[in-house]
Amino acid sequence: MRYKRFKYFYISKTKKIRFLSINSRSDLCLIFLHGFMSDIEGEKPAHFAKYSIKNKINFLTFEYSGHGKSYGKFTNGNITKWTNDAKKIIKAKCKRKKYIFIGSSMGSWIALNLLKVFNNQVKGFIGIGSAPEFLDKLMWTKFSRKIKEIIKKKGIYYLKHGEYTYPLTRQLFINGKKNKVLNMRSSLKIPVTMFHGSKDDVVPINFSKKVLKIFKKAKKNKIIIKNGDHSLSKKNNLNKISKELDKIIKNSF
């Protein structure tokens, strides 16, 4: 088994995606999809990389365009582009493996888009503070008329939230509405578990409930972590997610 530190996958001569992978002889690949304006240097990707080494399975995580050290500007990106980035690198690096998706926040939205592409290869899905359609449901609909006018006229608004400033573009919101997933229905008979912190002040718990409604025949589970925040990056939280992963792998393979 090989543990590659950060490397680059070239979509074209000028476009490269930073990724981290672990290769084994297993036919299973754990794929971690990070959140909005995040990267792959955090606690979660590191934890799942170690988990994959311990369990001798393949692992892949990567940064969408405009995120981390991947190509492009964040303001040029959107859900469609980030989904396409994911689709290309998964096809190249995981090929015909069986996949378990772990989607963190926006990563769950990307994962739901990818179900349409890798429907027959996905054998499990774990969501962490899942936030599909957050651009419209958690941002646009709650913006004041003033903020909406700035986005429409200037094409961008810089939203300050805590320590971060999010550059939100008009095209990002328009594209978000073209990527609706909460009204889709899946007949996949796979284990689907949504984790959500009871003190998540970013994404309401009902978003995890909405994701579970998508899956009509899945083995569904919702786990609310007491006093957990949106990230669920603390060691005890990640250990709980790993235990669920153990069950999914044991019962599905």
C-alpha positions in Angstrom: 0.0 0.0 0.0 1.3 3.4 -0.9 0.5 6.7 0.8 1.0 9.6 -1.6 1.3 13.1 -0.1 -0.3 15.9 -2.1 0.1 15.5 -5.9 -1.5 17.0 -9.0 -3.8 15.6 -11.5 -3.8 17.4 -14.8 -7.3 17.9 -16.4 -5.5 19.7 -19.2 -2.0 21.3 -19.8 -3.1 24.4 -17.8 -5.6 22.9 -15.3 -4.5 20.8 -12.4 -6.2 19.5 -9.3 -4.4 18.8 -6.1 -5.2 15.4 -4.6 -4.2 12.9 -2.0 -4.6 9.2 -2.6 -3.8 5.8 -1.1 -3.6 2.8 -3.3 -4.2 -0.8 -2.3 -5.2 -4.1 -3.9 -8.7 -3.7 -2.6 -11.6 -3.1 -5.0 -13.1 -0.5 -2.6 -12.3 3.2 -2.7 -13.2 5.7 0.0 -13.8 9.1 -1.5 -13.9 12.2 0.7 -15.6 15.3 -0.8 -14.8 18.6 1.1 -17.0 21.6 1.6 -17.4 25.1 0.3 -14.2 27.1 0.3 -12.4 24.3 2.1 -9.4 22.2 1.2 -7.8 18.8 1.9 -5.4 19.8 4.6 -7.9 19.6 7.5 -8.6 17.0 10.2 -11.3 15.0 8.2 -9.3 14.1 5.1 -6.2 13.2 7.3 -8.4 11.0 9.5 -10.0 9.1 6.6 -6.6 8.7 4.9 -5.3 7.0 8.1 -8.5 5.0 8.3 -7.9 3.7 4.8 -4.3 2.7 5.5 -5.4 0.8 8.6 -8.2 -1.0 6.8 -6.2 -1.6 3.6 -8.6 0.1 1.2 -8.1 2.8 -1.5 -8.6 6.4 -0.6 -9.0 9.6 -2.7 -9.6 13.2 -1.8 -9.0 16.3 -3.9 -9.7 20.1 -4.1 -12.1 21.4 -6.7 -11.1 24.3 -8.9 -10.5 27.5 -7.0 -10.1 25.6 -3.7 -6.8 25.0 -1.9 -4.0 24.8 -4.4 -6.0 23.5 -7.4 -6.3 25.5 -10.6 -8.5 28.5 -11.2 -10.2 31.3 -9.3 -12.9 30.5 -6.7 -15.1 33.2 -8.2 -15.2 31.3 -11.6 -16.3 28.1 -10.0 -19.8 26.7 -9.4 -21.5 23.4 -8.5 -21.4 22.1 -12.1 -17.7 22.8 -12.5 -16.8 21.3 -9.2 -18.9 18.2 -9.9 -17.1 17.9 -13.3 -13.7 18.2 -11.5 -14.7 15.4 -9.2 -16.0 13.2 -12.0 -12.8 13.5 -14.0 -10.4 12.7 -11.2 -12.5 9.8 -9.9 -12.7 8.2 -13.3 -9.0 8.6 -13.7 -7.8 7.5 -10.3 -10.4 5.0 -9.1 -11.5 3.6 -12.4 -13.8 0.6 -11.9 -13.6 0.4 -8.1 -16.6 0.3 -5.8 -17.1 3.6 -4.0 -18.1 4.9 -0.6 -18.7 8.6 -0.7 -18.2 10.8 2.4 -19.5 14.3 1.7 -18.8 17.1 4.1 -21.3 20.0 3.9 -21.3 21.1 0.2 -19.5 17.8 -0.5 -22.8 16.0 0.0 -24.3 18.1 -2.8 -21.4 17.1 -5.1 -21.8 13.4 -4.0 -25.5 13.5 -4.9 -24.6 14.8 -8.3 -22.1 12.1 -8.7 -24.7 9.4 -8.0 -26.1 10.0 -11.4 -22.6 9.2 -12.9 -21.4 6.4 -10.8 -24.8 4.9 -9.8 -23.7 1.2 -10.2 -20.4 1.7 -8.4 -21.6 3.5 -5.3 -21.9 1.1 -2.3 -22.3 3.6 0.5 -22.8 7.2 1.3 -22.0 9.2 4.5 -22.9 12.8 4.9 -21.4 15.2 7.5 -23.5 18.3 8.0 -24.9 17.8 4.6 -25.8 21.0 2.7 -27.3 20.3 -0.7 -28.9 23.4 -2.4 -27.5 25.6 0.4 -26.9 28.5 -2.0 -30.6 29.0 -2.6 -32.1 27.7 0.6 -29.6 29.0 3.2 -28.2 32.1 1.4 -30.2 33.6 -1.4 -33.7 33.3 0.2 -32.3 34.8 3.5 -30.4 37.7 1.9 -31.8 41.2 2.3 -33.1 43.1 -0.8 -29.9 45.2 -0.6 -27.6 42.3 -0.8 -29.5 40.7 -3.7 -29.3 44.0 -5.6 -25.5 44.2 -5.1 -25.1 40.7 -6.5 -27.4 41.4 -9.4 -25.7 44.7 -10.3 -22.1 44.1 -9.4 -22.0 40.4 -10.0 -20.4 39.7 -6.6 -21.0 40.2 -2.9 -18.4 39.6 -0.1 -20.2 37.9 2.7 -18.4 38.0 6.1 -19.1 35.1 8.4 -16.9 34.7 11.5 -13.2 34.7 10.4 -14.0 34.1 6.8 -15.1 36.2 3.8 -17.0 34.4 1.1 -16.9 36.0 -2.4 -20.4 35.1 -3.7 -21.0 35.6 -7.5 -24.2 36.0 -9.4 -23.2 33.0 -11.7 -22.7 30.8 -8.6 -26.4 31.3 -7.5 -27.7 30.9 -11.1 -25.8 27.7 -11.5 -26.9 26.4 -8.0 -30.5 26.6 -9.1 -29.6 24.3 -12.1 -28.3 21.7 -9.7 -31.3 20.8 -7.7 -31.0 17.4 -6.0 -33.4 17.3 -3.2 -36.3 16.5 -5.5 -34.4 13.5 -7.0 -35.2 9.9 -6.0 -32.8 7.0 -5.9 -33.6 3.3 -5.8 -30.1 2.4 -4.7 -30.1 -0.3 -2.0 -27.0 1.0 -0.2 -26.3 2.1 3.4 -26.8 5.9 3.7 -25.9 7.6 7.0 -26.2 11.3 7.7 -24.2 12.7 10.6 -25.2 16.1 12.0 -24.1 18.1 15.0 -26.8 19.1 17.4 -25.2 22.6 17.7 -24.6 23.1 14.0 -25.2 26.8 13.5 -24.5 26.7 9.7 -26.8 24.0 8.3 -30.1 23.0 10.0 -30.5 19.3 10.8 -33.5 19.0 8.5 -31.1 19.1 5.6 -29.8 15.7 6.6 -33.5 14.5 6.8 -34.1 15.8 3.3 -31.1 13.9 1.9 -32.4 10.6 3.5 -35.8 11.1 1.8 -34.0 10.9 -1.6 -33.2 7.2 -1.0 -36.3 5.1 -1.1 -34.7 1.6 -0.7 -31.5 2.4 1.1 -30.5 1.3 4.6 -31.0 4.7 6.1 -29.6 6.1 9.3 -29.5 9.6 10.9 -27.0 10.2 13.7 -27.2 13.4 15.7 -23.9 14.1 17.5 -24.6 15.8 20.9 -22.9 19.2 21.1 -21.4 18.7 17.7 -20.7 21.7 15.5 -21.0 21.9 11.7 -17.5 20.6 10.9 -17.6 17.5 13.2 -13.7 17.5 13.0 -13.0 16.7 16.6 -11.4 13.3 17.2 -14.3 11.8 19.1 -16.7 12.8 16.3 -14.5 11.3 13.6 -14.2 8.1 15.6 -18.0 7.8 15.6 -18.0 8.3 11.9 -15.3 5.6 11.5 -17.4 3.1 13.5 -20.3 3.7 11.1 -17.8 3.2 8.2 -16.8 -0.1 9.8 -20.4 -1.3 9.7 -21.0 -0.2 6.1 -17.9 -2.0 4.9 -18.6 -5.2 7.0 -22.2 -5.4 5.9 -21.7 -4.4 2.2 -18.6 -6.3 1.1 
